[in-house]
Amino acid sequence: MLPDKKIIAFDVDGTLTVSKSPITEDMSFLLKKLIQQKMVIAITGGSFEKMQTQFLPSFLNDEKLIPFIHNLTLLPTSGSQRYEFNKETKYWILTDKEPLANEVKERAIKLLQEVIDNPSYEIPPNPIGAIIEDRDTQITFTPNGQQAPVELKLLFDPDRKKREKIKAVLGPQLPEVDLLINGVSSIDILPKGFSKAVGLVRFFDKIGIEKSDVIFIGDAIFPGGNDYSIHEAGIDTISVKGPKETEAIIRKWIG
């Protein structure tokens, strides 16, 4: 039996969607039902622009959801940005962010380019989309490129050993940041001490709820994964292997 919580928080890529893909009609239907009963948070290592393409259109085009749409809060770039629905603009607006210093970003990008150029890291040739993305509050490194099919991304580093090797060389040279492995294919670079847990807790403090009121569902709840900090923070978590498992969980909540 699933615990009855006030807030349900979800990772996005690998949890609500296949990596970088739009949500399915089934997932859209289930999330719409859920936000009519609970407050829902979507937190992701991806950018807000990516969230816009992945699932926001299906929420904005349904008039029945208007009384409930404020129940959906968006925390892109691992929660270092927060977007909340604004009744006047009828869209989500940026309400908070944790900046990553420009000097640190420039150094991180230079080091990542050295990784790309070094054959010992086995970075694939001919990436599909950007390998290094400056997301303002976060740098994301995706060896196959952001737009690569998920099957191709999985082939590069299924056991995470290649990304652990990259982390090990970057860490001592970037003491101002935390390096977190994305479940499928990426490494996220965030301000030191920041994590999805910090992003969530900052939001909890704002609205006056306890961690015990929340449960989180994600696919990277393992040491070094970008969802693991949430488990370490004492927030209840459910680990899933993909969107189909998430759908089954949501169905139990909505009855």
Salt bridges, closest charged atoms under 4 A:
ASP4 OD1 - LYS38 NZ 2.50
ASP11 OD1 - LYS196 NZ 2.93
ASP13 OD2 - LYS20 NZ 3.22
ASP62 OD2 - LYS32 NZ 3.50
GLU84 OE2 - ARG82 NE 2.83
GLU84 OE2 - LYS206 NZ 3.03
ASP96 OD2 - ARG82 NH1 3.60
ASP96 OD2 - ARG202 NH2 2.43
GLU98 OE1 - ARG202 NH1 3.19
GLU103 OE2 - ARG107 NE 2.93
GLU114 OE2 - LYS110 NZ 2.94
GLU122 OE1 - LYS162 NZ 3.66
GLU133 OE1 - ARG135 NH2 2.60
ASP134 OD1 - LYS105 NZ 3.33
ASP136 OD2 - LYS97 NZ 3.00
ASP136 OD1 - LYS105 NZ 3.95
ASP157 OD2 - ARG163 NE 2.71
GLU176 OE2 - ARG107 NH2 2.61
ASP178 OD1 - LYS192 NZ 3.48
ASP227 OD1 - LYS196 NZ 2.63
ASP236 OD2 - LYS5 NZ 2.74
GLU247 OE1 - LYS244 NZ 3.82
